[in-house]
Amino acid sequence: MPERGEARRLSETAPRRIITVMAMSGVLVMAFILLFLLREGMPILKGASITELATGRLWYPVSAPPLFGMMPLIAGSLAVTLTSSALAIPFGVALALFLTEICPKRISGFFKITLEILGFLPSVVLGFIGMVVIAPFLQVRLELLSGLNLMNASMLLGVMILPTVATLSEESLHAVPQSQRDASYALGATRCETMFKVVLPGASRGIAQAAILGLMRALGETMVVLMASGGAALLPQSVFDPVRPLTSAIAAEMGETSVGSAHYHALFFMGCILLLFTLALNMLVIKIESRGEAD
Amino acid sequence: MRKSRVMALCLAVLTAVLFSGAAFAAEELSINGSTTILPFAQSTAEAFMKVNPGTRISVSGGGSGNGAKALIDGVTSIAALSREMKSEEIDAAKEKGRNPVQHIVAVDCIVPIVHPSNPVSDLTAGQLRDIYSGKITNWKEVGGPDKSIAVIGRDTSSGTYEVWNEKIMEGTAVTPRALISASSGALVQSVAGNTLSIGYDSLGYVNEKLVKALTIEGVKGTPDTARSGAIVTSRKLFMYTDGSPAGEIKKYLDFLVSDDGQRYVAREGFVTLK
């Protein structure tokens, strides 16, 4: 019957079309955001060269004449991201290893739920804890000038990205076939040897991706660093120096700057820099994935 | 022919009545701008809506610059600014055919604050400038204990910073070592949590249970010294409208500067006009 045939054809093609349209609109929105970011960010290059922006050490955007040295801000972003990752990634991977290889099944369920709740914690709550609990503690105990610093923000960010790293690592550890573990035991390897020489290398690609996703989350996080990092545009000399990451500078200054000013364009340019960083990390993830396929 | 014309007229009158009725039923105002002004803009708006149930006022913060932009773009009826509109903002508004009109709605005073345990209670404007520019780095240089000073400031683009920069710094750059707080509330929290710190904030945000307010050259930050200008760090707070206000906008602004409205200004810790 032709009618039914037509109806079936429609029912087969319609979902595909709808999905295509939806996917394309996502791409389109992304493209427009990118375009907007570039359009608003690039005009700053009319007044200052890229080297001036990237290597300048003084961020005085509203003084006369304004100074747009972004090096302390970029360094702040990188310092916070790397320190928090250095704290969170070993913990996250160790936790994942514990959950898949050591912990009894019944208890691991409890741990996973706890991790998920930790992941739901709003960043503003973490920032507040950093400000009213950790900062005074650090300041008094370590006799620092201020407890709002790189270390404070990194610890909080570490707590924030820990669930991401741990959950994703746990998944990839879980994906290592049981037969490999059995083979390892059959060859006379101890549990420890099996864990570190068979399971961990087997999941290394997934763990690397988990780590990079954690890095990206830390790089883009705004609220925690805005509240706990101290906000001084300094090149950090130690982990107890205050920093001003790109994200917090954008969040704090965008609302008060006049639209179309050089400062406004500089803030958008910082958005472009952040985008560049996350793009690079994304490429890394894709590269790790494709290398896996080549194996 | 004539009948249809009458019909059309009736229809036109009817729609006009309906539309004006609808507009009257849901008169919407928006106030956008300075986070300094936000608390009393919010409470006066609520009080105004209670008396005028036909009017809805939405208040949003985002900063003085944001408020000015919203007025220029025509997306807000009132812009709240903790500074005077800059000439470039006025030019941009004129370009779009808008005419920003200034209204003074309250007075604010910025006071230096320290941790309650700090023995220092008075500084000169010069000392404050030297502390913020990084020339003075130890409390003993201004009569305190032999400890470093943790300088806490506000973002260079905040209205509070602008007043501080104009009245105290007089153009001298703030040391890059200064910690920066993103909001007035966060700054009080930071100072309250750090025995070595000094900061500055609007009188309305200074909670004497948490922090200690300093006098400047013997002048205490109070409503009287702010209104008279006796303290160097006082400033006026503004609202801007596009053209002379009319209708509900005028009614709200009149309410705000009336004794009833100013009571809310005082309740939020600001200084009233009278």
Chai-1 contact restraints between the chains, C-beta under 6 A:
chainA,res_idxA,chainB,res_idxB,connection_type,confidence,min_distance_angstrom,max_distance_angstrom,comment,restraint_id
A,P61,B,T156,contact,1.0,0.0,6.0,A-B,restraint_1
A,V62,B,T156,contact,1.0,0.0,6.0,A-B,restraint_2
A,V62,B,S157,contact,1.0,0.0,6.0,A-B,restraint_3
A,S63,B,A173,contact,1.0,0.0,6.0,A-B,restraint_4
A,M131,B,Q189,contact,1.0,0.0,6.0,A-B,restraint_5
A,A135,B,G193,contact,1.0,0.0,6.0,A-B,restraint_6
A,P136,B,G193,contact,1.0,0.0,6.0,A-B,restraint_7
A,Q139,B,N194,contact,1.0,0.0,6.0,A-B,restraint_8
A,L145,B,S148,contact,1.0,0.0,6.0,A-B,restraint_9
A,L145,B,A150,contact,1.0,0.0,6.0,A-B,restraint_10
A,S146,B,A150,contact,1.0,0.0,6.0,A-B,restraint_11
A,S146,B,L179,contact,1.0,0.0,6.0,A-B,restraint_12
A,S146,B,N194,contact,1.0,0.0,6.0,A-B,restraint_13
A,L148,B,L179,contact,1.0,0.0,6.0,A-B,restraint_14
A,L226,B,A182,contact,1.0,0.0,6.0,A-B,restraint_15
A,G230,B,L179,contact,1.0,0.0,6.0,A-B,restraint_16
A,G231,B,L179,contact,1.0,0.0,6.0,A-B,restraint_17
A,G231,B,I180,contact,1.0,0.0,6.0,A-B,restraint_18
A,A232,B,R177,contact,1.0,0.0,6.0,A-B,restraint_19
A,A232,B,A178,contact,1.0,0.0,6.0,A-B,restraint_20
A,A232,B,L179,contact,1.0,0.0,6.0,A-B,restraint_21
A,A233,B,P176,contact,1.0,0.0,6.0,A-B,restraint_22
A,L234,B,P176,contact,1.0,0.0,6.0,A-B,restraint_23
A,P242,B,L179,contact,1.0,0.0,6.0,A-B,restraint_24
A,A252,B,D155,contact,1.0,0.0,6.0,A-B,restraint_25
A,A252,B,A182,contact,1.0,0.0,6.0,A-B,restraint_26
A,E253,B,D155,contact,1.0,0.0,6.0,A-B,restraint_27
A,E253,B,S157,contact,1.0,0.0,6.0,A-B,restraint_28
A,G255,B,G62,contact,1.0,0.0,6.0,A-B,restraint_29
A,G255,B,G63,contact,1.0,0.0,6.0,A-B,restraint_30
A,G255,B,N66,contact,1.0,0.0,6.0,A-B,restraint_31
A,E256,B,G63,contact,1.0,0.0,6.0,A-B,restraint_32
A,E256,B,G65,contact,1.0,0.0,6.0,A-B,restraint_33
A,E256,B,S157,contact,1.0,0.0,6.0,A-B,restraint_34
A,E256,B,S158,contact,1.0,0.0,6.0,A-B,restraint_35
A,T257,B,G65,contact,1.0,0.0,6.0,A-B,restraint_36
A,T257,B,S157,contact,1.0,0.0,6.0,A-B,restraint_37
A,S258,B,G65,contact,1.0,0.0,6.0,A-B,restraint_38
A,S258,B,E89,contact,1.0,0.0,6.0,A-B,restraint_39
A,V259,B,K69,contact,1.0,0.0,6.0,A-B,restraint_40
